[in-house]
Amino acid sequence: MSRAVVIVNRHAGVQYMDGLIRLALQQAGIDADIREPSSPSQLRETARAAARNGAAAVIASGGDGTVATVAGEVAEADGILGVLPMGTLNHFARDLGIPSDLREAARVIARGNTRRVDMGDVNGRIFLNNCSIGLYPRMVRRRESQRQRLGRGKWYAMAVAALSLFRRYPLVHLTLEVEGQIIRCKTPLVFIGNNRYETDLLNLGRRTALDRGELSVYLAKATGRLDLLLLALRMLVGRLKQARDFENRVVTQLTIETRKRRVRIACDGEVVRMHPPLVCRVRPGALKVLAP
C-alpha cells in the first residue's frame, strides 16, 4: 500500500501509543504519516484534508466516535477508511470483523480488501453504529460530568448516572413519521441503529450485516419508574432484549418531531444538541472501508 494517513485522537486515551501504532503499521508494510489533531474540530479538518489530498487510505485510530468523524469526511471524498480500534467498545470494528489487537488490525489494512458499508445520517451528522434520544444521552452526559468533576471511572460513573435518572423519571414526548405513518409516543428511549441489531442492544449488541441499506428503530416500552430503572440497569450490562424491552421497526428513513427547541442526541456515544425535526436516513454503501 502507498502512503496512508493515520489520525490519532489524543483525547481517546491513545496519545502515548504513537510508537506502538507506528511499529504495528511498519511491521505490516504500511508507509504511514501519523497525525494527532488536538481538538474535535481539528480532527475533522485533518480527516477532510487527508481524504481530499489523495491519501491511499485514511486510518482512524480511536473509539467509535473518532471513527465516525473520520468516516464522514472519507466518504464525502470517496476515499478509503482504515480502522485501528483503540476505544472502549469498538462496535463498528467488531461488527466488521476487524481484530481488536493492534498488529492484527494493521495486517487487515495492509491486505487492502475493501468493502462498501452503509452509514446512518441524522440531520447531516454521520453515525456508523447508532444514535439515540432520551435515557442514553442523559446517562452519557451525566457520566462525563462525573468523570470530569470527580475523576470517577467510566463504568462506575455510568451506574451512578443511571440511578440519578431514576429519581427524575425522564420521558420524552415525540412524534415520529415513518413511511407515511404518524406515531405519537411517550418513551424513555428511542434507539436508531445503522442496520439491524439481531439480539441484544447497546453494550453487547451485534449486527450480522452492515450493507442491507436499512435503519432499525427501537422504542423502549418502559413507562413506570421501576421499569425505567430496570431498563437502565439492563442497558449497563448489555442485557436488553428486543421483544421484552422494545417495539421495533426496520425503515430507510424517519422524521422525529418534538416540542423542544433543541434535543440531546447521542451519535456513536458522543452527545450533541440538534434542532428538530430530526431526519434520520441510511446512506447505502456510502463508505469504503478496509476490512476482512
Backbone torsions as a table, in degrees:
resi	resn	phi	psi	omega
1	MET	NA	136.8	174.6
2	SER	-70.6	-175.1	-169.3
3	ARG	-61.5	130.1	178.0
4	ALA	-112.4	160.7	175.8
5	VAL	-111.3	126.6	178.0
6	VAL	-106.5	126.0	-179.9
7	ILE	-109.4	114.9	-176.7
8	VAL	-103.1	124.4	176.3
9	ASN	-82.0	106.5	-177.6
10	ARG	-65.0	-21.2	-178.2
11	HIS	-92.4	4.1	179.2
12	ALA	-99.0	13.4	176.7
13	GLY	82.5	17.7	-177.6
14	VAL	-116.9	15.2	-175.2
15	GLN	-66.8	-19.2	-179.2
16	TYR	-98.8	11.6	-174.9
17	MET	-111.7	15.3	-179.3
18	ASP	-55.3	-43.6	-178.7
19	GLY	-62.6	-42.5	179.2
20	LEU	-66.5	-40.5	178.5
21	ILE	-63.0	-47.9	-179.3
22	ARG	-61.1	-41.9	-179.5
23	LEU	-65.3	-43.8	-179.5
24	ALA	-62.0	-40.5	179.9
25	LEU	-69.4	-41.5	178.7
26	GLN	-62.8	-42.5	179.3
27	GLN	-64.1	-27.6	178.1
28	ALA	-86.3	-3.2	178.9
29	GLY	83.6	24.3	-178.1
30	ILE	-103.2	122.1	175.6
31	ASP	-83.9	109.8	-169.3
32	ALA	-123.5	142.6	172.4
33	ASP	-106.7	107.6	-175.3
34	ILE	-91.0	128.1	-179.8
35	ARG	-125.5	144.3	-176.4
36	GLU	-128.1	82.1	177.0
37	PRO	-61.8	147.0	-172.0
38	SER	-97.3	-1.3	-179.6
39	SER	-150.9	161.9	177.9
40	PRO	-57.6	-38.3	-179.7
41	SER	-68.1	-38.8	177.9
42	GLN	-69.0	-33.6	177.0
43	LEU	-60.1	-46.3	179.8
44	ARG	-64.3	-43.4	-179.7
45	GLU	-64.5	-40.2	178.7
46	THR	-64.1	-42.2	178.2
47	ALA	-64.1	-42.0	-179.6
48	ARG	-62.6	-46.0	-178.8
49	ALA	-64.0	-43.1	-179.0
50	ALA	-63.2	-43.1	-177.8
51	ALA	-66.9	-40.1	-176.5
52	ARG	-78.5	-20.7	-178.7
53	ASN	-91.8	11.0	170.0
54	GLY	82.1	29.8	175.2
55	ALA	-60.3	144.2	178.4
56	ALA	-57.2	-37.4	174.1
57	ALA	-157.5	150.6	172.7
58	VAL	-108.9	115.4	-173.1
59	ILE	-103.3	122.0	179.6
60	ALA	-94.3	124.9	178.2
61	SER	-115.5	106.2	-177.6
62	GLY	164.8	-159.7	179.3
63	GLY	-88.7	-170.8	-175.6
64	ASP	-61.6	-36.8	179.1
65	GLY	-63.5	-43.0	177.1
66	THR	-62.2	-46.6	-178.2
67	VAL	-61.6	-41.7	180.0
68	ALA	-64.1	-41.1	179.0
69	THR	-61.6	-48.1	179.4
70	VAL	-65.2	-40.3	-177.5
71	ALA	-61.0	-38.6	179.7
72	GLY	-60.0	-42.2	179.9
73	GLU	-73.0	-37.7	179.1
74	VAL	-64.8	-44.1	-179.9
75	ALA	-64.5	-38.6	179.6
76	GLU	-60.6	-34.7	-179.8
77	ALA	-94.2	4.5	-176.9
78	ASP	56.5	38.6	176.7
79	GLY	-91.1	-167.3	-178.1
80	ILE	-120.4	131.4	-179.0
81	LEU	-98.9	136.4	167.7
82	GLY	-115.6	154.7	-176.7
83	VAL	-131.1	125.4	167.6
84	LEU	-111.6	99.1	-173.4
85	PRO	-70.2	114.9	-176.1
86	MET	-128.1	11.1	-178.8
87	GLY	-91.6	-167.6	-178.1
88	THR	-77.0	-42.5	-173.3
89	LEU	-115.7	-39.5	176.2
90	ASN	55.2	52.2	-177.4
91	HIS	-61.1	-44.3	-176.1
92	PHE	-62.5	-48.2	179.6
93	ALA	-61.9	-43.6	-179.5
94	ARG	-60.3	-45.0	-177.5
95	ASP	-70.7	-20.1	174.7
96	LEU	-86.4	-9.7	-177.6
97	GLY	84.3	16.8	177.6
98	ILE	-79.6	127.6	-176.9
99	PRO	-64.9	150.5	177.1
100	SER	-78.6	-21.4	177.1
101	ASP	-69.1	130.5	-174.0
102	LEU	-59.6	-45.4	-178.0
103	ARG	-67.1	-39.3	179.2
104	GLU	-68.6	-37.9	177.5
105	ALA	-63.8	-38.3	177.5
106	ALA	-63.9	-37.5	178.9
107	ARG	-65.8	-35.7	176.1
108	VAL	-60.9	-44.1	178.3
109	ILE	-61.9	-43.5	-176.8
110	ALA	-64.1	-30.6	-179.3
111	ARG	-66.7	-24.2	173.6
112	GLY	76.0	16.8	178.6
113	ASN	-77.2	118.9	-175.5
114	THR	-106.2	132.9	175.2
115	ARG	-121.7	149.3	172.4
116	ARG	-99.7	127.9	-179.6
117	VAL	-129.8	165.0	-178.5
118	ASP	-83.0	158.2	170.3
119	MET	-127.2	149.9	171.5
120	GLY	-95.6	155.5	-177.0
121	ASP	-141.8	125.7	173.0
122	VAL	-124.7	112.6	-177.4
123	ASN	50.0	38.2	177.1
124	GLY	91.0	-10.4	177.8
125	ARG	-92.1	131.8	-176.3
126	ILE	-81.5	140.9	164.7
127	PHE	-134.0	139.1	-179.8
128	LEU	-96.0	-28.1	-178.9
129	ASN	-106.5	-67.3	-174.9
130	ASN	-162.7	164.3	167.7
131	CYS	-132.9	157.1	-176.0
132	SER	-150.8	155.1	179.3
133	ILE	-128.2	141.3	175.8
134	GLY	105.1	-122.4	-170.1
135	LEU	-59.8	-48.0	-173.2
136	TYR	-66.1	-47.3	176.1
137	PRO	-58.3	-36.7	177.6
138	ARG	-63.7	-42.6	-179.5
139	MET	-65.1	-42.7	179.7
140	VAL	-63.2	-43.0	-179.5
141	ARG	-61.7	-44.9	179.2
142	ARG	-68.4	-36.1	177.6
143	ARG	-60.9	-48.1	-177.9
144	GLU	-66.0	-34.2	177.0
145	SER	-63.0	-42.4	178.9
146	GLN	-67.3	-39.0	-179.5
147	ARG	-65.3	-38.6	-178.9
148	GLN	-75.3	-40.9	-176.1
149	ARG	-82.8	-38.1	-170.9
150	LEU	-114.5	-7.4	179.0
151	GLY	69.9	25.0	-178.9
152	ARG	-75.4	153.8	175.9
153	GLY	-67.1	159.0	-173.1
154	LYS	-59.7	-48.9	-174.3
155	TRP	-74.9	-37.4	176.9
156	TYR	-64.2	-43.4	179.3
157	ALA	-62.9	-36.1	179.3
158	MET	-67.4	-39.4	178.6
159	ALA	-64.7	-43.3	177.5
160	VAL	-62.9	-39.5	178.5
161	ALA	-62.3	-40.5	179.2
162	ALA	-62.8	-43.1	-180.0
163	LEU	-66.9	-37.2	179.7
164	SER	-67.3	-34.2	178.1
165	LEU	-71.3	-26.9	176.5
166	PHE	-59.0	-37.4	179.8
167	ARG	-68.9	-30.9	-176.3
168	ARG	-89.5	-21.3	176.6
169	TYR	55.4	60.9	-174.8
170	PRO	-79.3	128.8	171.8
171	LEU	-128.3	150.3	177.2
172	VAL	-115.3	139.3	177.8
173	HIS	-101.1	117.9	-172.5
174	LEU	-132.9	154.6	169.7
175	THR	-120.7	120.6	-178.7
176	LEU	-108.6	135.2	171.2
177	GLU	-109.7	112.1	-176.1
178	VAL	-124.4	109.1	177.0
179	GLU	50.7	47.2	177.0
180	GLY	83.9	-6.4	179.8
181	GLN	-100.3	136.0	179.1
182	ILE	-98.1	127.4	179.6
183	ILE	-123.9	119.0	174.9
184	ARG	-103.1	131.0	-173.8
185	CYS	-146.6	156.9	171.7
186	LYS	-124.1	114.4	-170.5
187	THR	-148.2	153.4	174.5
188	PRO	-80.5	-15.8	-173.1
189	LEU	-157.8	130.5	166.4
190	VAL	-115.1	126.4	-175.9
191	PHE	-122.1	125.8	-177.3
192	ILE	-122.7	115.6	-176.4
193	GLY	-101.6	143.9	170.2
194	ASN	-77.4	102.1	-169.7
195	ASN	73.3	-179.1	-166.4
196	ARG	-93.0	132.5	172.0
197	TYR	-89.2	116.2	-168.2
198	GLU	-77.8	-33.5	-173.5
199	THR	-124.5	-98.5	179.1
200	ASP	-86.8	163.5	-178.4
201	LEU	-109.6	167.3	172.7
202	LEU	60.2	-109.7	-167.9
203	ASN	-59.5	-42.7	-177.5
204	LEU	-111.0	10.3	-178.3
205	GLY	-64.7	140.9	179.0
206	ARG	-132.6	150.4	175.2
207	ARG	-119.8	134.0	179.7
208	THR	-84.8	-14.5	179.5
209	ALA	-149.7	147.3	176.7
210	LEU	-122.6	21.3	-176.4
211	ASP	-136.9	29.7	179.2
212	ARG	-89.5	-6.3	178.9
213	GLY	67.0	43.5	-176.6
214	GLU	-144.7	158.4	170.8
215	LEU	-112.1	139.6	173.8
216	SER	-104.9	124.0	-175.4
217	VAL	-111.3	127.4	-178.3
218	TYR	-124.3	126.8	175.6
219	LEU	-109.5	120.0	-178.7
220	ALA	-67.4	137.6	-177.9
221	LYS	-84.0	-20.2	-174.1
222	ALA	-59.7	129.1	176.5
223	THR	-128.8	-24.6	177.6
224	GLY	-85.9	162.0	-177.0
225	ARG	-62.7	-43.4	179.6
226	LEU	-67.3	-41.3	177.4
227	ASP	-59.4	-38.7	180.0
228	LEU	-65.2	-42.8	178.6
229	LEU	-62.7	-45.1	179.7
230	LEU	-63.7	-36.8	177.3
231	LEU	-62.6	-45.6	-179.4
232	ALA	-62.9	-42.2	-179.5
233	LEU	-67.8	-40.3	177.3
234	ARG	-66.0	-32.3	176.8
235	MET	-63.2	-41.1	-177.8
236	LEU	-64.6	-36.9	-175.7
237	VAL	-101.1	8.0	175.4
238	GLY	70.4	35.4	-177.6
239	ARG	-115.8	29.1	176.1
240	LEU	-75.6	137.1	179.0
241	LYS	-119.4	136.0	-176.2
242	GLN	-60.4	-52.2	-173.7
243	ALA	-65.6	-37.8	-176.7
244	ARG	-79.1	-41.9	-168.0
245	ASP	-103.2	-14.7	-169.7
246	PHE	-140.7	152.7	160.2
247	GLU	-94.6	137.4	-170.4
248	ASN	-126.2	138.2	172.1
249	ARG	-136.4	149.8	174.6
250	VAL	-115.1	122.6	-173.6
251	VAL	-138.7	177.2	171.7
252	THR	-109.0	-19.7	179.8
253	GLN	-159.6	147.6	172.0
254	LEU	-151.2	157.4	178.3
255	THR	-121.4	133.8	-178.2
256	ILE	-117.8	124.6	178.0
257	GLU	-112.7	148.8	174.0
258	THR	-151.7	160.5	179.9
259	ARG	-76.6	-15.3	-179.0
260	LYS	-71.1	146.8	179.7
261	ARG	-73.4	-33.4	176.3
262	ARG	-138.2	146.7	-176.2
263	VAL	-125.6	134.5	171.8
264	ARG	-78.4	132.5	179.6
265	ILE	-137.8	135.1	178.0
266	ALA	-95.8	121.7	176.7
267	CYS	-114.6	111.5	-177.3
268	ASP	50.3	42.8	174.3
269	GLY	85.7	-2.8	179.0
270	GLU	-109.4	128.1	-173.4
271	VAL	-93.0	129.3	176.4
272	VAL	-132.6	164.9	174.8
273	ARG	-106.8	138.4	179.3
274	MET	-134.7	153.5	175.8
275	HIS	-89.9	125.4	175.0
276	PRO	-70.9	159.4	5.1
277	PRO	-73.1	149.9	176.3
278	LEU	-97.0	116.5	179.6
279	VAL	-103.4	112.8	-179.1
280	CYS	-106.2	131.1	179.0
281	ARG	-146.6	160.8	176.5
282	VAL	-98.2	143.8	173.2
283	ARG	-110.0	93.6	-174.4
284	PRO	-62.8	129.1	173.9
285	GLY	57.8	27.0	-172.4
286	ALA	-79.3	-15.6	-173.7
287	LEU	-120.1	129.5	171.6
288	LYS	-96.7	124.1	-175.2
289	VAL	-134.4	143.2	176.6
290	LEU	-80.9	116.7	-174.6
291	ALA	-156.3	161.7	176.6
292	PRO	-59.2	NA	NA
